[in-house]
Amino acid sequence: MTQSVMKTYAPADVVFDKGEGVFLFAEDGKRFLDFGAGVAVTCLGHAHPHLVAALTEQAQKLWHCSNLYKIKGQERFARRLAENTFADVAFSCNSGAEANECAIKVARKHFAAKGSDRYRILTFAGAFHGRTMATLSAGKQAKHCDGFGPMLDGFDQVAFNDLDAAKAAITDKTAAILVEPVQGEGGMRPADVAFLQGLRALCDEHGLLLMFDEVQTGVGRTGKLFAHEWAGVTPDVMAIAKGIGGGFPVGACLATNEAASGMAPGSHGSTYGGNPLAMAAANAVLDVVLEDGFLDHVSKMGELFQARLQDVVDAHPTVLTGVRGRGLMLALECKVTNTDLVAKCFANGLLAVPAGDNVMRLLPPLVVQEEHIEAAIAILMRSCAELSEK
């Protein structure tokens, strides 16, 4: 069945043909609790009525018309992001990698337009910013870069959560600092509040742009609309994607007017970015996520889930060593190989996602309820017990 698909994936032996809320259903009828959410993408679960209605309505009118013309949904999307964040402007694209590519270009163009030769961007060990050549070069993870060299010049990297190392790495060629408030693929490692506040201070001191990669952490995933809000700092540029489309491919690069001052007509573009279908999905997601009480629900469920995951850790110390993360962006620190636990959970009807530092990510839809969490805990307890017996 997959012989003609380029062998860049090693998919599990299952085909899902429908989803409903926090559940996915395989062709054979087996039901799975989806606590991977397409890697933090389906933030409102599957077949959410408001998203289905918005896409259905738009699909009957107009799919695509290109950015040679004004797109009302795109203008509304950008305005709503500006109203609810630090940003003044937004560029719409299709993915997180594209959003980060745009951020990188914004930083370089910002200084070039001012006649400055600053172009280098400081990043952090364990980072993941995407699979394009520029974003691979920014992340520098060997497992992603191997065989694709040489990497692009312009990126310097230091240890995550090490403010002194970041300060020492700044030169007269440094243009920006790019950081994830929580490293997702890198092992669900949260940035310290003092670290993020220190990076803001360094950027202010040296005239640099602070850029946050909130592709995985954004759109309510941690209990705030965006994770940097927990630290009380604001970036100059921010990349978002994943949850903002609720399953439809949508990304965006947000910026202040000053940060984006070099981005003139023709400086960047996207054939599909901001198309009417994508904007219908993104605006529908914002309708729900911005409702009063929605983020409070995420925080409440996140606290409950983290506490119950600690119960699993306490019950199975030969399999697990701890819990980390924030909100509904959580991970179990594994003593066994993380992919073994992922496979065992899959066999028992729970979908989860492996990540770096030998952790298993748990990223349920933000609409998850207490009964879903308890069902997941039961499967985790069973799966850990079966691994303990081995």
Sine and cosine of phi, psi and omega as CSV:
sin_phi,cos_phi,sin_psi,cos_psi,sin_omega,cos_omega
0.00,0.00,-0.60,0.80,-0.06,-1.00
-0.97,-0.25,0.26,0.97,-0.08,-1.00
-0.88,0.48,-0.53,0.85,-0.05,-1.00
-1.00,-0.02,-0.07,1.00,0.05,-1.00
-1.00,0.09,0.78,-0.63,0.02,-1.00
-0.80,0.60,0.68,-0.73,-0.19,-0.98
-0.99,0.13,0.84,0.55,0.06,-1.00
-0.99,-0.11,-0.08,1.00,0.01,-1.00
-0.80,-0.60,0.36,-0.93,0.12,-0.99
-0.79,-0.62,0.96,0.29,-0.15,-0.99
-0.93,0.37,0.51,-0.86,0.12,-0.99
-0.90,0.43,0.42,-0.91,-0.07,-1.00
-0.99,0.14,0.95,0.32,0.03,-1.00
-0.43,-0.90,0.53,-0.84,0.11,-0.99
-0.82,-0.58,0.86,-0.50,0.05,-1.00
-1.00,-0.01,0.70,-0.71,0.00,-1.00
-0.88,-0.48,-0.12,0.99,0.14,-0.99
-0.32,-0.95,0.33,-0.94,0.03,-1.00
-0.65,-0.76,0.43,-0.90,0.02,-1.00
-0.50,-0.87,0.92,-0.39,-0.02,-1.00
0.88,0.48,-0.84,-0.55,-0.03,-1.00
-1.00,-0.01,0.14,0.99,-0.07,-1.00
-0.92,-0.38,0.55,-0.83,0.19,-0.98
-0.88,-0.48,0.56,-0.83,-0.03,-1.00
-0.86,-0.52,0.81,-0.59,0.03,-1.00
-0.98,0.20,0.25,-0.97,0.00,-1.00
-0.85,0.53,-0.52,0.85,-0.01,-1.00
-0.99,0.11,0.06,1.00,0.05,-1.00
1.00,-0.09,-0.18,0.98,-0.01,-1.00
-0.91,0.42,0.68,-0.73,-0.03,-1.00
-0.98,-0.20,0.69,-0.72,0.01,-1.00
-0.85,-0.53,0.66,-0.75,0.21,-0.98
-0.97,0.23,0.86,-0.50,-0.08,-1.00
-1.00,-0.06,1.00,0.00,0.05,-1.00
-0.97,-0.24,0.44,0.90,0.17,-0.99
-0.93,-0.37,-0.49,0.87,0.05,-1.00
0.77,0.64,0.66,0.75,0.01,-1.00
0.89,0.46,0.54,0.84,-0.13,-0.99
0.89,0.46,0.90,0.44,0.11,-0.99
0.91,0.41,0.49,0.87,-0.04,-1.00
-0.98,-0.18,-0.80,0.60,-0.10,-1.00
-0.98,0.18,0.95,0.32,-0.15,-0.99
-0.92,0.40,-0.42,0.91,0.02,-1.00
-0.97,-0.25,0.30,0.95,-0.01,-1.00
0.98,0.21,-0.20,-0.98,-0.06,-1.00
-0.99,-0.15,0.65,-0.76,0.06,-1.00
0.83,0.56,0.65,0.76,0.04,-1.00
-0.88,0.48,0.79,-0.61,-0.12,-0.99
-0.82,0.57,-0.63,0.78,-0.04,-1.00
-0.94,0.35,-0.63,0.78,0.04,-1.00
-0.94,0.35,-0.67,0.74,0.01,-1.00
-0.87,0.49,-0.69,0.73,-0.02,-1.00
-0.91,0.41,-0.67,0.74,-0.03,-1.00
-0.91,0.42,-0.69,0.72,0.00,-1.00
-0.94,0.35,-0.63,0.78,0.00,-1.00
-0.89,0.45,-0.70,0.72,0.01,-1.00
-0.88,0.47,-0.72,0.70,-0.04,-1.00
-0.94,0.35,-0.62,0.79,-0.03,-1.00
-0.87,0.49,-0.45,0.89,0.00,-1.00
-0.99,0.13,-0.13,0.99,-0.04,-1.00
-0.93,-0.37,-0.86,0.51,-0.10,-0.99
-0.35,-0.94,0.79,-0.61,0.04,-1.00
-1.00,-0.05,-0.76,0.65,-0.18,-0.98
-0.57,-0.82,0.63,-0.78,0.11,-0.99
-0.56,-0.83,-0.04,1.00,0.04,-1.00
0.96,0.27,0.33,-0.94,-0.04,-1.00
-0.99,0.11,0.22,0.97,0.19,-0.98
-0.96,0.30,-0.19,0.98,-0.04,-1.00
-0.73,-0.68,0.38,-0.93,0.04,-1.00
-0.92,0.38,0.64,-0.76,0.03,-1.00
-0.86,-0.51,0.94,-0.34,-0.13,-0.99
-0.85,0.53,-0.68,0.74,0.00,-1.00
-0.89,0.45,-0.57,0.82,0.03,-1.00
-0.93,0.37,-0.65,0.76,0.02,-1.00
-0.91,0.41,-0.62,0.79,0.04,-1.00
-0.92,0.39,-0.68,0.74,0.02,-1.00
-0.85,0.52,-0.76,0.65,-0.02,-1.00
-0.89,0.46,-0.66,0.75,-0.01,-1.00
-0.89,0.45,-0.66,0.75,-0.01,-1.00
-0.93,0.37,-0.61,0.79,0.07,-1.00
-0.90,0.44,-0.68,0.74,0.01,-1.00
-0.89,0.45,-0.64,0.77,-0.03,-1.00
-0.93,0.38,-0.41,0.91,-0.10,-0.99
-0.92,-0.39,0.13,0.99,0.00,-1.00
-0.64,-0.77,-0.11,-0.99,0.07,-1.00
-0.94,0.34,-0.33,0.95,-0.28,-0.96
-0.98,0.20,0.38,-0.92,0.14,-0.99
-0.97,-0.26,-0.52,0.85,-0.08,-1.00
-0.66,-0.75,0.35,-0.94,0.03,-1.00
-0.61,-0.79,0.65,-0.76,0.12,-0.99
-0.96,-0.28,0.81,-0.59,-0.04,-1.00
-1.00,-0.04,0.69,-0.72,0.02,-1.00
-0.61,-0.79,-0.36,-0.93,-0.17,-0.99
-0.90,-0.43,-0.18,0.98,-0.13,-0.99
-0.34,-0.94,0.18,-0.98,0.04,-1.00
-0.92,0.38,-0.64,0.77,0.03,-1.00
-0.88,0.48,-0.67,0.74,0.03,-1.00
-0.91,0.41,-0.60,0.80,0.03,-1.00
-0.90,0.43,-0.66,0.75,0.04,-1.00
-0.94,0.34,-0.61,0.80,0.10,-0.99
-0.84,0.54,-0.70,0.71,0.01,-1.00
-0.89,0.46,-0.67,0.74,0.02,-1.00
-0.86,0.51,-0.69,0.72,0.02,-1.00
-0.88,0.48,-0.69,0.73,0.00,-1.00
-0.92,0.38,-0.62,0.78,0.06,-1.00
-0.85,0.53,-0.71,0.71,-0.02,-1.00
-0.89,0.45,-0.73,0.68,-0.01,-1.00
-0.91,0.42,-0.70,0.72,-0.05,-1.00
-0.93,0.37,-0.54,0.84,0.03,-1.00
-0.82,0.57,-0.72,0.69,-0.04,-1.00
-0.99,0.14,-0.62,0.79,0.02,-1.00
-0.86,0.51,-0.63,0.78,-0.01,-1.00
-0.92,0.39,-0.35,0.94,0.03,-1.00
-1.00,-0.09,0.07,1.00,-0.01,-1.00
0.99,0.17,0.27,0.96,0.00,-1.00
-1.00,-0.08,0.50,-0.87,0.05,-1.00
-0.99,-0.16,0.31,0.95,0.11,-0.99
-0.95,0.32,0.74,-0.67,0.01,-1.00
-0.49,-0.87,-0.23,0.97,-0.11,-0.99
-0.98,0.18,0.55,-0.84,-0.03,-1.00
-0.84,-0.55,0.76,-0.65,-0.02,-1.00
-1.00,-0.01,0.80,-0.61,0.02,-1.00
-0.81,-0.59,-0.07,-1.00,-0.16,-0.99
-0.74,-0.67,0.61,-0.80,-0.02,-1.00
-0.84,0.55,0.70,-0.72,-0.03,-1.00
1.00,-0.04,-0.05,1.00,-0.06,-1.00
-0.94,0.34,0.46,-0.89,0.18,-0.98
-0.67,-0.75,0.89,-0.45,-0.06,-1.00
-0.87,-0.49,0.02,1.00,0.03,-1.00
0.68,-0.73,-0.03,-1.00,-0.12,-0.99
-0.92,-0.38,0.07,1.00,0.10,-0.99
-0.97,0.26,0.18,-0.98,-0.03,-1.00
-0.89,0.45,-0.65,0.76,0.00,-1.00
-0.93,0.37,-0.68,0.73,-0.04,-1.00
-0.96,0.28,-0.52,0.85,0.16,-0.99
-0.88,0.48,-0.69,0.72,-0.02,-1.00
-0.90,0.43,-0.54,0.84,0.05,-1.00
-0.95,0.32,-0.66,0.75,-0.03,-1.00
-0.97,0.25,-0.62,0.79,0.07,-1.00
0.89,0.46,0.30,0.95,0.04,-1.00
-0.97,0.26,0.81,-0.59,-0.09,-1.00
-0.84,0.54,-0.63,0.78,-0.07,-1.00
-0.92,0.40,-0.39,0.92,0.04,-1.00
-1.00,-0.06,-0.49,0.87,-0.11,-0.99
-1.00,-0.02,-0.34,0.94,-0.10,-0.99
-0.83,0.56,0.81,-0.58,0.04,-1.00
1.00,0.01,-0.08,1.00,-0.02,-1.00
-0.93,-0.36,0.16,0.99,-0.04,-1.00
-0.94,0.33,0.23,-0.97,-0.03,1.00
-0.97,0.23,0.54,-0.84,0.07,-1.00
-0.94,0.35,0.34,-0.94,0.01,-1.00
-0.96,0.28,0.59,-0.81,0.05,-1.00
-0.97,0.26,0.37,-0.93,0.13,-0.99
0.90,-0.44,0.08,1.00,-0.03,-1.00
-0.80,-0.60,0.77,-0.63,0.07,-1.00
-0.90,-0.44,0.58,-0.81,-0.10,-1.00
-0.74,-0.67,0.64,-0.77,0.06,-1.00
-0.73,-0.68,0.07,-1.00,-0.03,-1.00
-0.91,0.41,0.61,-0.79,0.06,-1.00
-0.93,0.38,0.63,-0.78,0.02,-1.00
0.91,0.40,0.31,0.95,0.03,-1.00
-0.92,-0.39,1.00,-0.05,-0.08,-1.00
-0.92,0.39,-0.60,0.80,0.01,-1.00
-0.89,0.46,-0.65,0.76,0.02,-1.00
-0.91,0.42,-0.64,0.77,0.03,-1.00
-0.89,0.45,-0.70,0.71,0.00,-1.00
-0.88,0.48,-0.67,0.74,-0.04,-1.00
-0.93,0.36,-0.40,0.91,-0.08,-1.00
-1.00,0.08,-0.19,0.98,-0.02,-1.00
-0.96,0.29,0.76,-0.65,0.03,-1.00
-0.81,-0.59,-0.02,-1.00,0.01,-1.00
-0.96,0.28,-0.06,1.00,0.07,-1.00
-0.98,-0.19,-0.09,1.00,-0.03,-1.00
-0.95,0.31,0.76,-0.65,0.00,-1.00
-0.96,-0.27,-0.55,0.83,-0.15,-0.99
-0.36,-0.93,0.28,-0.96,0.14,-0.99
-0.87,-0.49,0.77,-0.64,-0.01,-1.00
-0.89,-0.46,0.83,-0.56,-0.10,-1.00
-0.55,-0.84,0.54,-0.84,0.16,-0.99
-1.00,-0.04,0.79,-0.61,0.06,-1.00
-0.86,0.50,-0.51,0.86,0.20,-0.98
-0.69,-0.72,0.83,-0.56,0.05,-1.00
-0.96,0.26,0.92,-0.40,-0.05,-1.00
-0.99,0.16,-0.95,0.30,0.00,-1.00
-0.87,0.50,-0.48,0.88,-0.02,-1.00
-0.96,0.26,-0.01,1.00,0.09,-1.00
0.83,-0.55,0.33,0.94,0.02,-1.00
0.83,0.56,0.74,0.67,-0.03,-1.00
-0.98,-0.17,0.91,-0.42,0.02,-1.00
-0.96,0.29,0.61,-0.79,0.16,-0.99
-0.96,0.27,0.66,-0.75,0.07,-1.00
-0.90,0.44,0.58,-0.81,0.03,-1.00
-0.84,0.54,-0.70,0.71,-0.01,-1.00
-0.90,0.44,-0.53,0.85,0.02,-1.00
-0.91,0.41,-0.75,0.66,0.00,-1.00
-0.91,0.41,-0.64,0.77,0.05,-1.00
-0.90,0.43,-0.60,0.80,0.03,-1.00
-0.92,0.38,-0.61,0.79,0.05,-1.00
-0.90,0.43,-0.64,0.77,0.06,-1.00
-0.87,0.50,-0.69,0.72,-0.01,-1.00
-0.91,0.42,-0.64,0.77,0.04,-1.00
-0.89,0.46,-0.68,0.73,0.01,-1.00
-0.90,0.44,-0.66,0.76,0.03,-1.00
-0.91,0.43,-0.65,0.76,-0.03,-1.00
-0.91,0.41,-0.64,0.77,-0.12,-0.99
-0.98,-0.22,0.03,1.00,0.01,-1.00
0.95,0.32,0.58,0.81,-0.02,-1.00
-0.98,-0.20,0.28,-0.96,0.12,-0.99
-1.00,-0.04,0.74,-0.67,0.11,-0.99
-1.00,-0.10,0.85,-0.52,-0.07,-1.00
-0.86,-0.51,0.81,-0.58,0.04,-1.00
-0.97,-0.24,0.73,-0.69,0.17,-0.99
-1.00,-0.07,0.98,-0.19,0.02,-1.00
-0.93,-0.37,0.55,0.84,0.00,-1.00
-0.86,0.50,-0.70,0.71,-0.01,-1.00
-1.00,-0.10,-0.52,0.85,-0.11,-0.99
-0.99,0.11,-0.24,0.97,-0.15,-0.99
-1.00,0.06,-0.02,-1.00,0.06,-1.00
0.86,0.51,0.70,0.72,0.12,-0.99
1.00,0.04,-0.06,1.00,-0.14,-0.99
-0.84,0.54,-0.56,0.83,-0.04,-1.00
-0.98,-0.18,0.04,1.00,-0.02,-1.00
0.97,-0.22,-0.19,0.98,0.22,-0.97
-0.92,-0.39,0.33,-0.95,0.02,-1.00
-0.84,0.54,-0.68,0.73,0.11,-0.99
-0.71,-0.70,0.59,-0.81,-0.20,-0.98
-0.91,0.41,-0.46,0.89,-0.02,-1.00
-0.90,0.44,-0.31,0.95,0.00,-1.00
-0.89,0.46,-0.47,0.88,0.04,-1.00
-0.88,0.47,-0.49,0.87,-0.04,-1.00
-1.00,-0.03,-0.12,0.99,0.01,-1.00
0.93,0.36,0.45,0.89,0.04,-1.00
-0.84,-0.54,0.39,-0.92,0.06,-1.00
-0.82,-0.57,0.59,-0.81,0.05,-1.00
-1.00,0.08,0.03,-1.00,0.16,-0.99
-0.99,-0.15,-0.45,0.89,-0.03,-1.00
-0.62,-0.79,0.58,-0.81,0.02,-1.00
-0.55,-0.84,0.72,-0.70,0.08,-1.00
-0.99,-0.17,0.74,-0.67,0.07,-1.00
-0.73,-0.68,0.34,-0.94,0.06,-1.00
-0.13,-0.99,-0.70,-0.71,0.03,-1.00
0.64,0.77,-0.98,-0.20,-0.13,-0.99
-0.87,0.49,-0.37,0.93,-0.11,-0.99
-0.91,0.42,-0.38,0.93,0.05,-1.00
-0.98,-0.18,-0.13,0.99,0.01,-1.00
0.89,0.46,0.28,0.96,-0.05,-1.00
0.81,-0.59,-0.33,0.94,0.10,-1.00
-1.00,0.02,0.64,-0.77,-0.05,-1.00
-0.91,0.40,0.96,-0.27,0.01,-1.00
-0.63,-0.78,0.68,-0.74,0.15,-0.99
-0.63,-0.77,0.21,-0.98,0.06,-1.00
-0.38,-0.92,0.52,-0.85,0.13,-0.99
-0.91,-0.41,0.89,-0.46,-0.03,-1.00
-0.98,-0.19,0.55,-0.83,-0.02,-1.00
-0.39,-0.92,0.36,-0.93,0.20,-0.98
-0.97,0.26,0.33,-0.95,0.06,-1.00
-0.85,0.52,-0.64,0.77,-0.02,-1.00
-0.91,0.40,-0.71,0.70,-0.01,-1.00
-0.88,0.47,-0.61,0.79,-0.06,-1.00
-1.00,-0.04,0.26,0.97,-0.11,-0.99
-0.89,0.45,-0.37,0.93,0.01,-1.00
-1.00,0.03,-0.13,0.99,-0.11,-0.99
-1.00,0.04,1.00,-0.02,0.00,-1.00
-0.99,-0.12,0.21,-0.98,0.06,-1.00
-0.80,0.60,0.77,-0.64,-0.03,-1.00
1.00,-0.06,-0.18,0.98,-0.05,-1.00
-0.98,0.22,-0.36,0.93,0.01,-1.00
-0.36,-0.93,0.34,-0.94,0.00,-1.00
-0.15,-0.99,0.14,-0.99,0.02,-1.00
-0.41,-0.91,0.75,-0.66,0.04,-1.00
-0.90,0.44,-0.76,0.66,-0.11,-0.99
-0.99,-0.11,-0.35,0.94,-0.12,-0.99
-0.83,0.56,0.77,-0.64,0.04,-1.00
0.97,0.24,0.31,0.95,-0.01,-1.00
-0.92,0.40,0.37,-0.93,-0.09,-1.00
-0.83,0.56,-0.63,0.77,0.03,-1.00
-0.90,0.43,-0.73,0.68,0.00,-1.00
-0.88,0.48,-0.65,0.76,-0.03,-1.00
-0.94,0.33,-0.52,0.85,0.10,-1.00
-0.88,0.47,-0.68,0.73,0.03,-1.00
-0.91,0.41,-0.74,0.67,-0.07,-1.00
-0.90,0.44,-0.68,0.74,0.02,-1.00
-0.92,0.38,-0.54,0.84,0.06,-1.00
-0.92,0.39,-0.64,0.77,0.08,-1.00
-0.87,0.49,-0.72,0.70,0.01,-1.00
-0.88,0.47,-0.59,0.80,0.05,-1.00
-0.79,0.61,-0.70,0.71,-0.09,-1.00
-0.98,0.18,-0.74,0.67,-0.09,-1.00
-0.91,0.41,-0.51,0.86,-0.02,-1.00
-1.00,0.07,-0.03,1.00,0.05,-1.00
-0.90,0.44,0.57,-0.82,0.06,-1.00
-0.84,0.55,0.75,-0.66,0.08,-1.00
1.00,-0.03,-0.25,0.97,-0.07,-1.00
-0.90,0.43,-0.76,0.65,-0.03,-1.00
-0.93,0.37,-0.50,0.87,0.09,-1.00
-0.89,0.46,-0.63,0.78,0.05,-1.00
-0.89,0.45,-0.68,0.74,0.02,-1.00
-0.87,0.49,-0.72,0.70,0.00,-1.00
-0.89,0.46,-0.68,0.73,0.00,-1.00
-0.89,0.45,-0.73,0.68,0.01,-1.00
-0.92,0.40,-0.58,0.82,0.03,-1.00
-0.90,0.44,-0.68,0.73,0.03,-1.00
-0.90,0.44,-0.69,0.73,0.02,-1.00
-0.89,0.45,-0.73,0.69,-0.05,-1.00
-0.89,0.45,-0.68,0.74,-0.01,-1.00
-0.89,0.45,-0.66,0.75,0.03,-1.00
-0.90,0.43,-0.67,0.75,-0.01,-1.00
-0.95,0.32,-0.53,0.85,0.09,-1.00
-0.91,0.41,-0.58,0.81,0.05,-1.00
-0.89,0.45,-0.56,0.83,0.08,-1.00
-0.88,0.47,-0.63,0.77,0.03,-1.00
-0.91,0.41,-0.67,0.74,0.04,-1.00
-0.87,0.49,-0.73,0.68,-0.02,-1.00
-0.89,0.46,-0.55,0.83,-0.04,-1.00
-0.98,0.19,-0.35,0.94,-0.10,-0.99
-0.70,-0.71,0.91,0.42,-0.06,-1.00
-0.92,0.38,-0.26,0.97,0.04,-1.00
-0.99,0.11,-0.21,0.98,-0.02,-1.00
-0.95,-0.31,-0.62,0.79,-0.12,-0.99
-0.80,-0.60,0.45,-0.89,0.02,-1.00
-0.86,-0.51,-0.27,0.96,-0.01,-1.00
0.05,-1.00,0.04,-1.00,0.04,-1.00
-0.83,-0.56,0.59,-0.81,0.08,-1.00
-0.58,-0.82,0.29,-0.96,0.04,-1.00
0.87,-0.49,-0.20,-0.98,-0.05,-1.00
-0.48,-0.88,0.57,-0.82,0.01,-1.00
0.87,0.49,-0.76,-0.65,0.05,-1.00
-0.97,-0.24,0.56,0.83,0.13,-0.99
-0.85,-0.53,0.99,0.14,-0.17,-0.99
-0.85,-0.53,0.32,-0.95,0.01,-1.00
-0.51,-0.86,0.53,-0.85,0.13,-0.99
-0.99,-0.14,0.79,-0.61,0.08,-1.00
-0.99,0.17,0.85,-0.53,-0.15,-0.99
-0.98,-0.17,0.62,-0.78,0.19,-0.98
-1.00,-0.03,-0.54,0.84,0.14,-0.99
-0.99,0.14,0.11,-0.99,0.09,-1.00
-0.92,0.39,0.78,-0.63,-0.12,-0.99
-0.85,0.52,-0.59,0.80,-0.01,-1.00
-0.93,0.38,-0.44,0.90,0.09,-1.00
-0.91,0.40,-0.65,0.76,0.02,-1.00
-0.94,0.35,-0.65,0.76,0.05,-1.00
-0.85,0.52,-0.70,0.71,-0.02,-1.00
-0.91,0.42,-0.65,0.76,0.00,-1.00
-0.92,0.40,-0.66,0.75,0.05,-1.00
-0.89,0.45,-0.66,0.75,0.04,-1.00
-0.85,0.52,-0.71,0.70,0.00,-1.00
-0.88,0.48,-0.48,0.88,-0.03,-1.00
-0.99,-0.13,0.10,1.00,0.12,-0.99
0.99,-0.13,0.35,0.94,0.02,-1.00
-0.80,-0.59,0.81,-0.59,0.02,-1.00
-1.00,-0.08,0.76,-0.65,0.04,-1.00
-0.62,-0.78,0.09,-1.00,-0.15,-0.99
-0.75,-0.66,0.79,-0.61,0.08,-1.00
-0.96,0.28,0.35,-0.94,0.06,-1.00
-0.49,-0.87,0.05,-1.00,0.01,-1.00
-0.89,0.46,0.19,-0.98,0.01,-1.00
0.88,0.47,0.42,0.91,0.06,-1.00
0.83,0.56,0.73,0.68,0.09,-1.00
-0.90,-0.43,0.33,-0.94,0.12,-0.99
-0.91,-0.41,0.87,-0.49,-0.02,-1.00
-0.98,0.18,0.62,-0.78,0.11,-0.99
-0.82,-0.58,0.93,-0.37,-0.16,-0.99
-0.77,-0.64,0.91,0.41,-0.08,-1.00
-0.92,0.40,0.37,-0.93,0.15,-0.99
-0.81,0.59,0.53,-0.85,-0.07,-1.00
-0.94,0.34,-0.19,0.98,0.04,-1.00
-1.00,0.01,0.15,0.99,-0.02,-1.00
-0.84,0.54,0.56,-0.83,0.01,-1.00
-0.90,-0.43,0.19,-0.98,-0.06,-1.00
-0.84,0.54,-0.63,0.77,-0.03,-1.00
-0.91,0.40,-0.52,0.86,0.06,-1.00
-0.94,0.35,-0.65,0.76,0.04,-1.00
-0.88,0.47,-0.69,0.72,-0.01,-1.00
-0.91,0.42,-0.58,0.81,0.06,-1.00
-0.91,0.41,-0.64,0.77,0.04,-1.00
-0.91,0.41,-0.64,0.76,0.01,-1.00
-0.89,0.46,-0.64,0.77,0.02,-1.00
-0.88,0.47,-0.67,0.74,0.02,-1.00
-0.92,0.38,-0.65,0.76,0.03,-1.00
-0.89,0.45,-0.68,0.73,0.04,-1.00
-0.87,0.50,-0.72,0.70,0.00,-1.00
-0.89,0.45,-0.72,0.70,-0.04,-1.00
-0.90,0.44,-0.68,0.73,0.03,-1.00
-0.91,0.41,-0.63,0.78,0.02,-1.00
-0.89,0.46,-0.67,0.75,0.00,-1.00
-0.92,0.40,-0.59,0.80,0.06,-1.00
-0.94,0.35,-0.58,0.81,0.04,-1.00
-0.89,0.45,-0.62,0.79,-0.01,-1.00
-0.91,0.41,-0.54,0.84,0.02,-1.00
-0.92,0.39,0.00,0.00,0.00,0.00
